[in-house]
Amino acid sequence: MTDKTKYSNISVSKETYSSLKKLSKELLPGGTPLSISKTVDVLVNEKIQKDYNLLKSSKQQMSEEEALKIIGGDLNLWGVGGNDALKGPPKFNINKKGEINND
């Protein structure tokens, strides 16, 4: 019996089912057909991976100017010099009165 906590059922048109049967024979080299459910798994995962890679490759790295706009100041305030990675919060202390000390 199928474990209902792990699996769900879908219905597709006869045309789609026929297409899945054809695709199931083409996905693996050697012509070994996959099950219809495994064919759907492969196609969905392939699509998700393709979309993820496309999204990932289209992301551009933020320029220093854009970063400065966001943090509203000098990167030295954050302890960053040149191409160093961000090393924590701004270098200032707030005393008990709520005043900023730039020591």
FENLINKA-V47540 format. One record per backbone hydrogen bond with DSSP energy under -1.0 kcal/mol. NH is the residue of the N-H (numbers start at 1). CO is the residue of the C=O. E is the energy in kcal/mol with one decimal. If there is no record, write none. Layout:
NH CO E
NH CO E
This chain:
6 3 -1.6
7 3 -1.6
17 13 -2.5
18 14 -2.4
19 15 -2.1
20 16 -2.5
21 17 -2.2
22 18 -1.9
23 19 -2.7
24 20 -2.4
25 22 -1.0
26 23 -1.2
27 23 -1.5
31 28 -1.3
34 24 -1.7
39 35 -2.3
40 36 -2.3
41 37 -2.3
42 38 -2.7
43 39 -2.4
44 40 -2.7
45 41 -2.8
46 42 -2.4
47 43 -2.1
48 44 -2.6
49 45 -2.6
50 46 -2.4
51 47 -2.5
52 48 -2.5
53 49 -2.7
54 50 -2.2
55 51 -2.5
56 52 -2.9
57 53 -2.4
58 54 -1.4
67 63 -2.1
68 64 -2.7
69 65 -1.9
70 66 -1.8
71 67 -2.5
72 68 -1.7
73 68 -1.1
77 74 -1.3
78 75 -1.3
79 76 -1.6
80 75 -1.7
84 81 -1.7
91 77 -2.8
92 90 -1.6
93 101 -2.7
95 99 -2.5
98 95 -2.2
101 93 -3.7
